[in-house]
Amino acid sequence: MAQHRHKRETNARRPKAIQVAGPIAIMATFSAVSLGVLLAPPQTDEFLASSASIGSAADSVGVSGAVSRAAAGGSLREDVVSRSESRLKSLKVEKRQTRQQAEQQSARKAQLQVKQERKATVQAVSRAATKMWTTTELNLWSGPESDAAMLGVLDELEKVLVTGRAANDRVEIVINDKSRWVSAGYLADEKPSDEPTLGGSCTNGSSVAGQANVIEVHRAVCAAFPDITSYGTYRGDGDHARGIAIDIMVSGSRGWEVAEFVRANYSALGVSYIIYSQNIWSLDRGGEGWRSMSDRGSTTANHYDHVHVTTY
């Protein structure tokens, strides 16, 4: 009975040994594995490579983004520049078109004015009915403008048709059914005498000093125009200093009467040239009639208040 009980007890302890050994084996195995892991050298290369790979990817993404942004910014600037250039070209085109339109409008206006002037000239010539006499040789001009062409010379004592139009100190006449312009003040209703009339004597008490021809000019003018009493001869410059020039103090239309009287008698009086109202007549260019002079700056210097006569 004792032995049997001992056997049962032995058999009863075996399962407990297995139960204890199992967990011990598991723990031993885990410990060995853990110890192996702890004793193994760390894999730094793989870690660094992995980190580098991640960093490179990030850098690549950053560079790519920067390039993309730069490309996008460049495209934006190009668009702005392109739009600016397009706008400048458009403004240039508009400016050129505006200038061309202004030039075309000016040309049309000028053409219209030319047509109107031609029409007015044709009408004036066709309607001309008044006839007047020339009192001296007159230059024939193509128009009243200062740059008009000279087309010839009209003789003294010619009877011509007058249109009645005047501009720039010239009047329009008709020669061979064509419009011509001559200096104003040299047309008369009555035919002038064929021969200039000298003679008579000075009765107003005026007198001058100078060379013989100067004294003769004074005598003739004083006899023909006794209302003129003021004359000037000697002074310290030019022809006056030589005693061959005389100033006849007169102005306005009366001045032109005196100037024309002296010019008509230039041969008998020994006259070389005459200046009046900023115009000059000279013997050496007598066929040109009265010629305009440049502005000398004052009424006296331009001979508006006196007739200047230079003799030989």
GUKE-133119 format. One record per residue (C-alpha): residue in three letters; x, y, z; residue number from 1. Coordinates in nm, 2 decimals, padded with zeros to 4 digits. Example, Ala and Ser with C-alpha at 12.3 -4.5 7.8 and 13.67 -1.06 7.14 Angstrom:
BEGIN
+-------+--------+--------+--------+-------+
: mivex :      x :      y :      z : zakol :
+-------+--------+--------+--------+-------+
:   ALA :  01.23 : -00.45 :  00.78 :     1 :
:   SER :  01.37 : -00.11 :  00.71 :     2 :
+-------+--------+--------+--------+-------+
//
This chain:
BEGIN
+-------+--------+--------+--------+-------+
: mivex :      x :      y :      z : zakol :
+-------+--------+--------+--------+-------+
:   MET :  00.00 :  00.00 :  00.00 :     1 :
:   ALA :  00.29 :  00.23 :  00.08 :     2 :
:   GLN :  00.46 :  00.17 : -00.25 :     3 :
:   HIS :  00.15 :  00.23 : -00.45 :     4 :
:   ARG :  00.10 :  00.55 : -00.29 :     5 :
:   HIS :  00.45 :  00.66 : -00.36 :     6 :
:   LYS :  00.42 :  00.58 : -00.73 :     7 :
:   ARG :  00.10 :  00.78 : -00.76 :     8 :
:   GLU :  00.27 :  01.08 : -00.60 :     9 :
:   THR :  00.57 :  01.05 : -00.83 :    10 :
:   ASN :  00.35 :  01.05 : -01.13 :    11 :
:   ALA :  00.16 :  01.34 : -00.99 :    12 :
:   ARG :  00.48 :  01.56 : -00.98 :    13 :
:   ARG :  00.59 :  01.51 : -01.35 :    14 :
:   PRO :  00.33 :  01.74 : -01.51 :    15 :
:   LYS :  00.45 :  02.01 : -01.28 :    16 :
:   ALA :  00.81 :  01.97 : -01.40 :    17 :
:   ILE :  00.70 :  02.00 : -01.76 :    18 :
:   GLN :  00.49 :  02.30 : -01.68 :    19 :
:   VAL :  00.80 :  02.47 : -01.52 :    20 :
:   ALA :  01.04 :  02.36 : -01.80 :    21 :
:   GLY :  00.82 :  02.51 : -02.08 :    22 :
:   PRO :  00.82 :  02.86 : -01.97 :    23 :
:   ILE :  01.19 :  02.84 : -01.88 :    24 :
:   ALA :  01.27 :  02.72 : -02.23 :    25 :
:   ILE :  01.07 :  03.01 : -02.38 :    26 :
:   MET :  01.24 :  03.26 : -02.17 :    27 :
:   ALA :  01.58 :  03.12 : -02.25 :    28 :
:   THR :  01.50 :  03.13 : -02.62 :    29 :
:   PHE :  01.38 :  03.50 : -02.60 :    30 :
:   SER :  01.69 :  03.59 : -02.39 :    31 :
:   ALA :  01.92 :  03.43 : -02.65 :    32 :
:   VAL :  01.75 :  03.61 : -02.93 :    33 :
:   SER :  01.75 :  03.94 : -02.74 :    34 :
:   LEU :  02.12 :  03.90 : -02.65 :    35 :
:   GLY :  02.20 :  03.83 : -03.02 :    36 :
:   VAL :  02.02 :  04.14 : -03.13 :    37 :
:   LEU :  02.19 :  04.35 : -02.86 :    38 :
:   LEU :  02.54 :  04.20 : -02.94 :    39 :
:   ALA :  02.50 :  04.25 : -03.32 :    40 :
:   PRO :  02.68 :  04.57 : -03.47 :    41 :
:   PRO :  02.44 :  04.85 : -03.55 :    42 :
:   GLN :  02.36 :  04.89 : -03.93 :    43 :
:   THR :  02.47 :  05.26 : -03.95 :    44 :
:   ASP :  02.54 :  05.25 : -04.33 :    45 :
:   GLU :  02.19 :  05.13 : -04.41 :    46 :
:   PHE :  02.05 :  05.39 : -04.18 :    47 :
:   LEU :  02.25 :  05.68 : -04.33 :    48 :
:   ALA :  02.18 :  05.56 : -04.68 :    49 :
:   SER :  01.81 :  05.56 : -04.60 :    50 :
:   SER :  01.84 :  05.90 : -04.44 :    51 :
:   ALA :  02.04 :  06.04 : -04.74 :    52 :
:   SER :  01.78 :  05.89 : -04.98 :    53 :
:   ILE :  01.50 :  06.06 : -04.79 :    54 :
:   GLY :  01.70 :  06.39 : -04.79 :    55 :
:   SER :  01.78 :  06.37 : -05.16 :    56 :
:   ALA :  01.42 :  06.31 : -05.24 :    57 :
:   ALA :  01.33 :  06.62 : -05.03 :    58 :
:   ASP :  01.60 :  06.82 : -05.20 :    59 :
:   SER :  01.50 :  06.70 : -05.54 :    60 :
:   VAL :  01.14 :  06.80 : -05.46 :    61 :
:   GLY :  01.26 :  07.15 : -05.34 :    62 :
:   VAL :  01.48 :  07.21 : -05.64 :    63 :
:   SER :  01.21 :  07.09 : -05.87 :    64 :
:   GLY :  00.97 :  07.32 : -05.70 :    65 :
:   ALA :  01.21 :  07.62 : -05.72 :    66 :
:   VAL :  01.27 :  07.55 : -06.09 :    67 :
:   SER :  00.90 :  07.52 : -06.15 :    68 :
:   ARG :  00.84 :  07.85 : -05.96 :    69 :
:   ALA :  01.13 :  08.02 : -06.15 :    70 :
:   ALA :  00.99 :  07.89 : -06.48 :    71 :
:   ALA :  00.65 :  08.01 : -06.38 :    72 :
:   GLY :  00.80 :  08.35 : -06.28 :    73 :
:   GLY :  00.99 :  08.37 : -06.61 :    74 :
:   SER :  00.68 :  08.30 : -06.80 :    75 :
:   LEU :  00.50 :  08.57 : -06.61 :    76 :
:   ARG :  00.77 :  08.83 : -06.69 :    77 :
:   GLU :  00.78 :  08.73 : -07.05 :    78 :
:   ASP :  00.40 :  08.77 : -07.06 :    79 :
:   VAL :  00.44 :  09.12 : -06.91 :    80 :
:   VAL :  00.71 :  09.22 : -07.15 :    81 :
:   SER :  00.52 :  09.08 : -07.44 :    82 :
:   ARG :  00.21 :  09.28 : -07.34 :    83 :
:   SER :  00.42 :  09.60 : -07.29 :    84 :
:   GLU :  00.58 :  09.56 : -07.63 :    85 :
:   SER :  00.24 :  09.50 : -07.79 :    86 :
:   ARG :  00.10 :  09.81 : -07.62 :    87 :
:   LEU :  00.40 :  10.02 : -07.74 :    88 :
:   LYS :  00.36 :  09.90 : -08.09 :    89 :
:   SER : -00.01 :  09.97 : -08.08 :    90 :
:   LEU :  00.06 :  10.33 : -07.95 :    91 :
:   LYS :  00.31 :  10.38 : -08.23 :    92 :
:   VAL :  00.06 :  10.26 : -08.49 :    93 :
:   GLU : -00.21 :  10.49 : -08.35 :    94 :
:   LYS :  00.03 :  10.79 : -08.34 :    95 :
:   ARG :  00.14 :  10.72 : -08.70 :    96 :
:   GLN : -00.22 :  10.69 : -08.81 :    97 :
:   THR : -00.31 :  11.01 : -08.64 :    98 :
:   ARG : -00.02 :  11.19 : -08.80 :    99 :
:   GLN : -00.12 :  11.05 : -09.14 :   100 :
:   GLN : -00.48 :  11.16 : -09.09 :   101 :
:   ALA : -00.37 :  11.51 : -09.00 :   102 :
:   GLU : -00.14 :  11.53 : -09.31 :   103 :
:   GLN : -00.42 :  11.40 : -09.53 :   104 :
:   GLN : -00.67 :  11.65 : -09.38 :   105 :
:   SER : -00.41 :  11.94 : -09.43 :   106 :
:   ALA : -00.35 :  11.83 : -09.79 :   107 :
:   ARG : -00.72 :  11.82 : -09.86 :   108 :
:   LYS : -00.77 :  12.16 : -09.71 :   109 :
:   ALA : -00.48 :  12.30 : -09.92 :   110 :
:   GLN : -00.63 :  12.15 : -10.23 :   111 :
:   LEU : -00.96 :  12.30 : -10.15 :   112 :
:   GLN : -00.81 :  12.64 : -10.10 :   113 :
:   VAL : -00.63 :  12.61 : -10.43 :   114 :
:   LYS : -00.95 :  12.52 : -10.61 :   115 :
:   GLN : -01.13 :  12.81 : -10.44 :   116 :
:   GLU : -00.86 :  13.06 : -10.53 :   117 :
:   ARG : -00.86 :  12.94 : -10.89 :   118 :
:   LYS : -01.24 :  12.98 : -10.91 :   119 :
:   ALA : -01.22 :  13.33 : -10.76 :   120 :
:   THR : -00.94 :  13.43 : -11.00 :   121 :
:   VAL : -01.14 :  13.30 : -11.30 :   122 :
:   GLN : -01.45 :  13.50 : -11.18 :   123 :
:   ALA : -01.24 :  13.81 : -11.12 :   124 :
:   VAL : -01.08 :  13.80 : -11.46 :   125 :
:   SER : -01.41 :  13.74 : -11.64 :   126 :
:   ARG : -01.59 :  14.02 : -11.46 :   127 :
:   ALA : -01.31 :  14.28 : -11.49 :   128 :
:   ALA : -01.44 :  14.60 : -11.66 :   129 :
:   THR : -01.25 :  14.89 : -11.52 :   130 :
:   LYS : -00.95 :  15.02 : -11.71 :   131 :
:   MET : -00.66 :  15.22 : -11.56 :   132 :
:   TRP : -00.33 :  15.37 : -11.68 :   133 :
:   THR :  00.01 :  15.27 : -11.55 :   134 :
:   THR :  00.21 :  15.56 : -11.43 :   135 :
:   THR :  00.55 :  15.38 : -11.45 :   136 :
:   GLU :  00.70 :  15.06 : -11.55 :   137 :
:   LEU :  00.57 :  14.78 : -11.33 :   138 :
:   ASN :  00.69 :  14.43 : -11.26 :   139 :
:   LEU :  00.43 :  14.16 : -11.34 :   140 :
:   TRP :  00.39 :  13.90 : -11.06 :   141 :
:   SER :  00.21 :  13.56 : -11.07 :   142 :
:   GLY :  00.04 :  13.64 : -10.74 :   143 :
:   PRO :  00.03 :  13.88 : -10.44 :   144 :
:   GLU :  00.26 :  13.65 : -10.23 :   145 :
:   SER :  00.61 :  13.76 : -10.15 :   146 :
:   ASP :  00.75 :  13.45 : -10.32 :   147 :
:   ALA :  00.54 :  13.49 : -10.63 :   148 :
:   ALA :  00.72 :  13.45 : -10.97 :   149 :
:   MET :  00.80 :  13.76 : -11.17 :   150 :
:   LEU :  00.66 :  13.71 : -11.52 :   151 :
:   GLY :  00.77 :  14.03 : -11.70 :   152 :
:   VAL :  00.75 :  14.41 : -11.70 :   153 :
:   LEU :  00.46 :  14.62 : -11.79 :   154 :
:   ASP :  00.54 :  14.94 : -11.97 :   155 :
:   GLU :  00.45 :  15.29 : -11.85 :   156 :
:   LEU :  00.14 :  15.45 : -12.00 :   157 :
:   GLU : -00.03 :  15.12 : -12.06 :   158 :
:   LYS : -00.41 :  15.09 : -12.02 :   159 :
:   VAL : -00.51 :  14.77 : -11.84 :   160 :
:   LEU : -00.81 :  14.59 : -11.69 :   161 :
:   VAL : -00.83 :  14.60 : -11.31 :   162 :
:   THR : -01.02 :  14.33 : -11.12 :   163 :
:   GLY : -01.05 :  14.53 : -10.80 :   164 :
:   ARG : -00.88 :  14.26 : -10.59 :   165 :
:   ALA : -00.58 :  14.37 : -10.37 :   166 :
:   ALA : -00.34 :  14.20 : -10.13 :   167 :
:   ASN :  00.00 :  14.25 : -09.98 :   168 :
:   ASP :  00.04 :  14.60 : -10.14 :   169 :
:   ARG : -00.03 :  14.46 : -10.48 :   170 :
:   VAL : -00.34 :  14.49 : -10.71 :   171 :
:   GLU : -00.47 :  14.24 : -10.97 :   172 :
:   ILE : -00.48 :  14.33 : -11.34 :   173 :
:   VAL : -00.57 :  14.13 : -11.65 :   174 :
:   ILE : -00.30 :  14.07 : -11.91 :   175 :
:   ASN : -00.40 :  13.86 : -12.22 :   176 :
:   ASP : -00.70 :  13.72 : -12.03 :   177 :
:   LYS : -00.47 :  13.61 : -11.74 :   178 :
:   SER : -00.44 :  13.73 : -11.38 :   179 :
:   ARG : -00.13 :  13.93 : -11.30 :   180 :
:   TRP : -00.04 :  14.14 : -11.00 :   181 :
:   VAL :  00.15 :  14.47 : -10.98 :   182 :
:   SER :  00.26 :  14.70 : -10.70 :   183 :
:   ALA : -00.02 :  14.92 : -10.57 :   184 :
:   GLY : -00.02 :  15.30 : -10.62 :   185 :
:   TYR :  00.10 :  15.31 : -10.98 :   186 :
:   LEU : -00.24 :  15.30 : -11.17 :   187 :
:   ALA : -00.43 :  15.62 : -11.26 :   188 :
:   ASP : -00.77 :  15.68 : -11.40 :   189 :
:   GLU : -00.64 :  15.95 : -11.64 :   190 :
:   LYS : -00.35 :  15.90 : -11.88 :   191 :
:   PRO : -00.04 :  16.07 : -11.74 :   192 :
:   SER :  00.14 :  16.33 : -11.95 :   193 :
:   ASP :  00.39 :  16.17 : -12.20 :   194 :
:   GLU :  00.66 :  16.40 : -12.08 :   195 :
:   PRO :  00.74 :  16.47 : -11.72 :   196 :
:   THR :  00.69 :  16.84 : -11.64 :   197 :
:   LEU :  00.97 :  17.02 : -11.47 :   198 :
:   GLY :  01.01 :  17.39 : -11.45 :   199 :
:   GLY :  00.87 :  17.65 : -11.21 :   200 :
:   SER :  01.05 :  17.78 : -10.91 :   201 :
:   CYS :  01.06 :  17.72 : -10.53 :   202 :
:   THR :  00.83 :  17.97 : -10.37 :   203 :
:   ASN :  00.80 :  17.84 : -10.01 :   204 :
:   GLY :  01.13 :  17.98 : -09.89 :   205 :
:   SER :  01.31 :  17.64 : -09.84 :   206 :
:   SER :  01.67 :  17.59 : -09.95 :   207 :
:   VAL :  01.94 :  17.32 : -09.94 :   208 :
:   ALA :  02.31 :  17.29 : -09.97 :   209 :
:   GLY :  02.49 :  17.02 : -10.17 :   210 :
:   GLN :  02.61 :  16.92 : -10.51 :   211 :
:   ALA :  02.44 :  17.06 : -10.82 :   212 :
:   ASN :  02.21 :  16.76 : -10.88 :   213 :
:   VAL :  02.09 :  16.78 : -10.51 :   214 :
:   ILE :  02.00 :  17.14 : -10.55 :   215 :
:   GLU :  01.82 :  17.06 : -10.88 :   216 :
:   VAL :  01.61 :  16.79 : -10.71 :   217 :
:   HIS :  01.51 :  17.03 : -10.43 :   218 :
:   ARG :  01.41 :  17.31 : -10.68 :   219 :
:   ALA :  01.20 :  17.07 : -10.89 :   220 :
:   VAL :  01.02 :  16.91 : -10.59 :   221 :
:   CYS :  00.97 :  17.24 : -10.42 :   222 :
:   ALA :  00.81 :  17.38 : -10.74 :   223 :
:   ALA :  00.58 :  17.08 : -10.78 :   224 :
:   PHE :  00.50 :  17.03 : -10.41 :   225 :
:   PRO :  00.51 :  17.37 : -10.25 :   226 :
:   ASP :  00.35 :  17.23 : -09.93 :   227 :
:   ILE :  00.66 :  17.04 : -09.85 :   228 :
:   THR :  00.91 :  17.27 : -09.67 :   229 :
:   SER :  01.14 :  17.03 : -09.48 :   230 :
:   TYR :  01.45 :  16.88 : -09.65 :   231 :
:   GLY :  01.78 :  16.73 : -09.53 :   232 :
:   THR :  02.11 :  16.71 : -09.71 :   233 :
:   TYR :  02.45 :  16.71 : -09.54 :   234 :
:   ARG :  02.52 :  16.49 : -09.25 :   235 :
:   GLY :  02.81 :  16.27 : -09.15 :   236 :
:   ASP :  02.73 :  15.94 : -09.32 :   237 :
:   GLY :  02.72 :  15.78 : -09.66 :   238 :
:   ASP :  02.60 :  15.98 : -09.96 :   239 :
:   HIS :  02.48 :  16.26 : -09.74 :   240 :
:   ALA :  02.84 :  16.32 : -09.62 :   241 :
:   ARG :  02.94 :  16.35 : -09.99 :   242 :
:   GLY :  02.67 :  16.61 : -10.06 :   243 :
:   ILE :  02.50 :  16.39 : -10.33 :   244 :
:   ALA :  02.19 :  16.28 : -10.13 :   245 :
:   ILE :  01.87 :  16.47 : -10.02 :   246 :
:   ASP :  01.59 :  16.36 : -09.78 :   247 :
:   ILE :  01.24 :  16.50 : -09.86 :   248 :
:   MET :  01.04 :  16.49 : -09.54 :   249 :
:   VAL :  00.70 :  16.36 : -09.64 :   250 :
:   SER :  00.50 :  16.04 : -09.57 :   251 :
:   GLY :  00.19 :  15.84 : -09.67 :   252 :
:   SER :  00.05 :  15.87 : -10.02 :   253 :
:   ARG :  00.20 :  16.21 : -10.06 :   254 :
:   GLY :  00.54 :  16.05 : -10.02 :   255 :
:   TRP :  00.46 :  15.81 : -10.31 :   256 :
:   GLU :  00.36 :  16.10 : -10.53 :   257 :
:   VAL :  00.70 :  16.27 : -10.46 :   258 :
:   ALA :  00.89 :  15.94 : -10.51 :   259 :
:   GLU :  00.72 :  15.88 : -10.84 :   260 :
:   PHE :  00.77 :  16.24 : -10.96 :   261 :
:   VAL :  01.15 :  16.21 : -10.89 :   262 :
:   ARG :  01.16 :  15.87 : -11.06 :   263 :
:   ALA :  00.98 :  15.99 : -11.36 :   264 :
:   ASN :  01.24 :  16.27 : -11.40 :   265 :
:   TYR :  01.54 :  16.07 : -11.29 :   266 :
:   SER :  01.73 :  16.15 : -11.61 :   267 :
:   ALA :  01.69 :  16.52 : -11.60 :   268 :
:   LEU :  01.76 :  16.54 : -11.23 :   269 :
:   GLY :  02.07 :  16.30 : -11.24 :   270 :
:   VAL :  01.91 :  16.05 : -11.00 :   271 :
:   SER :  02.09 :  15.73 : -10.91 :   272 :
:   TYR :  01.84 :  15.57 : -10.68 :   273 :
:   ILE :  01.53 :  15.65 : -10.46 :   274 :
:   ILE :  01.42 :  15.49 : -10.13 :   275 :
:   TYR :  01.08 :  15.52 : -09.98 :   276 :
:   SER :  00.85 :  15.31 : -09.76 :   277 :
:   GLN :  01.10 :  15.03 : -09.74 :   278 :
:   ASN :  01.12 :  15.01 : -10.12 :   279 :
:   ILE :  01.40 :  15.10 : -10.36 :   280 :
:   TRP :  01.42 :  15.20 : -10.72 :   281 :
:   SER :  01.76 :  15.22 : -10.88 :   282 :
:   LEU :  01.87 :  15.32 : -11.23 :   283 :
:   ASP :  02.09 :  15.01 : -11.28 :   284 :
:   ARG :  01.78 :  14.79 : -11.21 :   285 :
:   GLY :  01.51 :  15.02 : -11.35 :   286 :
:   GLY :  01.34 :  14.74 : -11.54 :   287 :
:   GLU :  01.25 :  14.57 : -11.21 :   288 :
:   GLY :  01.06 :  14.87 : -11.08 :   289 :
:   TRP :  01.03 :  14.92 : -10.71 :   290 :
:   ARG :  01.19 :  14.64 : -10.50 :   291 :
:   SER :  01.11 :  14.57 : -10.14 :   292 :
:   MET :  01.39 :  14.60 : -09.88 :   293 :
:   SER :  01.47 :  14.42 : -09.56 :   294 :
:   ASP :  01.35 :  14.56 : -09.23 :   295 :
:   ARG :  01.60 :  14.80 : -09.08 :   296 :
:   GLY :  01.42 :  14.83 : -08.74 :   297 :
:   SER :  01.26 :  15.18 : -08.73 :   298 :
:   THR :  01.02 :  15.41 : -08.93 :   299 :
:   THR :  01.30 :  15.64 : -09.02 :   300 :
:   ALA :  01.55 :  15.37 : -09.11 :   301 :
:   ASN :  01.29 :  15.20 : -09.33 :   302 :
:   HIS :  01.22 :  15.55 : -09.49 :   303 :
:   TYR :  00.85 :  15.56 : -09.41 :   304 :
:   ASP :  00.87 :  15.93 : -09.30 :   305 :
:   HIS :  01.09 :  16.07 : -09.59 :   306 :
:   VAL :  01.19 :  16.01 : -09.95 :   307 :
:   HIS :  01.56 :  15.95 : -09.99 :   308 :
:   VAL :  01.72 :  16.05 : -10.32 :   309 :
:   THR :  02.08 :  15.99 : -10.42 :   310 :
:   THR :  02.22 :  16.16 : -10.72 :   311 :
:   TYR :  02.54 :  16.14 : -10.93 :   312 :
+-------+--------+--------+--------+-------+
//
